[in-house]
Amino acid sequence: MKNSKEYAQRLQRLYRGLKRGPSQIERTLYEDPVDAVIYGIVSELRSETAAQRAMKKFRDAFVDWNDVRVSRVGEIAAVFQDGGDAGRSTASALITALRTIFDEHHALSLMSLKKQGKRPAKQLLDELRGISPFVVNYCMLTALDGHAIPLTPDMTAYLKQNRIVDPGADDEEIQGFLTRHIAAKDAYEFYELLRQETEAPKLAKSKTTAKPKTVREAKTKK
């Protein structure tokens, strides 16, 4: 990235400004990477509040993720109630990802990735149909202890508009830049703070974000 030293300084200033005191971020961790993949797909094109609301509706409307896998796009899109294109796009990605995972692993689980090294695990995720770079990075960060900073389209736009990164940089360049200048131990906090910042004007969110529950966790607590 051109002028990387200058952008690195702006990035650190941004991070310090977003923290504004002791961290109140509760890190989300998934036991099974498949749950991270699902939440990543659901949350990429909508706010975290909307994504968590959708996850609750999924638990009410479907028996489990296998039920989602065999459902029609329209049935899944109806859960989102946030516009035709976004809802159908998410529904299609969910079905594609779940069917691919089932076909390749003979179960709706990605626990086998935890036995892989981080590089092979990321490569396997990259090869799954229906999985975007955001979802791959979200899964690596929250389920596989990877050094990644997932970026929604709004987060990328925010970084470019505020010239925290080169406006001409592509997503891969931005991801590489962020992971070089944000330490692995700070990656989740930075991701969550930046996401909250980009969603704050619309949602007036507090600094603490509720931990998204998986289908399994919700059913256990009933």
ChimeraX attribute file (.defattr): number of C-alpha atoms within 10 A of each C-alpha:
attribute: neighborCount
match mode: 1-to-1
recipient: residues
	/A:1	14
	/A:2	10
	/A:3	9
	/A:4	14
	/A:5	10
	/A:6	11
	/A:7	18
	/A:8	18
	/A:9	13
	/A:10	16
	/A:11	20
	/A:12	14
	/A:13	12
	/A:14	16
	/A:15	18
	/A:16	12
	/A:17	11
	/A:18	18
	/A:19	16
	/A:20	9
	/A:21	8
	/A:22	6
	/A:23	12
	/A:24	13
	/A:25	17
	/A:26	14
	/A:27	12
	/A:28	16
	/A:29	18
	/A:30	17
	/A:31	14
	/A:32	20
	/A:33	22
	/A:34	22
	/A:35	24
	/A:36	27
	/A:37	29
	/A:38	21
	/A:39	22
	/A:40	25
	/A:41	25
	/A:42	26
	/A:43	21
	/A:44	21
	/A:45	17
	/A:46	21
	/A:47	20
	/A:48	23
	/A:49	16
	/A:50	17
	/A:51	20
	/A:52	20
	/A:53	14
	/A:54	21
	/A:55	22
	/A:56	17
	/A:57	14
	/A:58	18
	/A:59	17
	/A:60	12
	/A:61	14
	/A:62	14
	/A:63	12
	/A:64	15
	/A:65	21
	/A:66	15
	/A:67	10
	/A:68	20
	/A:69	21
	/A:70	11
	/A:71	14
	/A:72	12
	/A:73	19
	/A:74	13
	/A:75	13
	/A:76	22
	/A:77	20
	/A:78	16
	/A:79	18
	/A:80	23
	/A:81	12
	/A:82	14
	/A:83	10
	/A:84	12
	/A:85	10
	/A:86	17
	/A:87	22
	/A:88	19
	/A:89	16
	/A:90	23
	/A:91	26
	/A:92	18
	/A:93	20
	/A:94	26
	/A:95	22
	/A:96	17
	/A:97	22
	/A:98	27
	/A:99	22
	/A:100	19
	/A:101	21
	/A:102	16
	/A:103	11
	/A:104	11
	/A:105	13
	/A:106	10
	/A:107	12
	/A:108	21
	/A:109	16
	/A:110	20
	/A:111	15
	/A:112	11
	/A:113	19
	/A:114	15
	/A:115	10
	/A:116	13
	/A:117	11
	/A:118	16
	/A:119	11
	/A:120	12
	/A:121	19
	/A:122	18
	/A:123	11
	/A:124	13
	/A:125	24
	/A:126	16
	/A:127	12
	/A:128	17
	/A:129	16
	/A:130	22
	/A:131	21
	/A:132	18
	/A:133	17
	/A:134	22
	/A:135	25
	/A:136	24
	/A:137	25
	/A:138	26
	/A:139	28
	/A:140	24
	/A:141	23
	/A:142	23
	/A:143	23
	/A:144	25
	/A:145	14
	/A:146	20
	/A:147	21
	/A:148	25
	/A:149	25
	/A:150	26
	/A:151	22
	/A:152	21
	/A:153	13
	/A:154	17
	/A:155	18
	/A:156	21
	/A:157	15
	/A:158	17
	/A:159	19
	/A:160	16
	/A:161	12
	/A:162	12
	/A:163	13
	/A:164	21
	/A:165	26
	/A:166	18
	/A:167	14
	/A:168	11
	/A:169	14
	/A:170	11
	/A:171	14
	/A:172	9
	/A:173	13
	/A:174	22
	/A:175	19
	/A:176	13
	/A:177	18
	/A:178	19
	/A:179	15
	/A:180	13
	/A:181	15
	/A:182	21
	/A:183	13
	/A:184	17
	/A:185	11
	/A:186	13
	/A:187	19
	/A:188	23
	/A:189	21
	/A:190	22
	/A:191	21
	/A:192	22
	/A:193	21
	/A:194	22
	/A:195	20
	/A:196	22
	/A:197	19
	/A:198	19
	/A:199	18
	/A:200	14
	/A:201	9
	/A:202	9
	/A:203	14
	/A:204	10
	/A:205	14
	/A:206	11
	/A:207	18
	/A:208	13
	/A:209	17
	/A:210	14
	/A:211	13
	/A:212	21
	/A:213	18
	/A:214	21
	/A:215	18
	/A:216	12
	/A:217	10
	/A:218	12
	/A:219	12
	/A:220	8
	/A:221	6
	/A:222	5
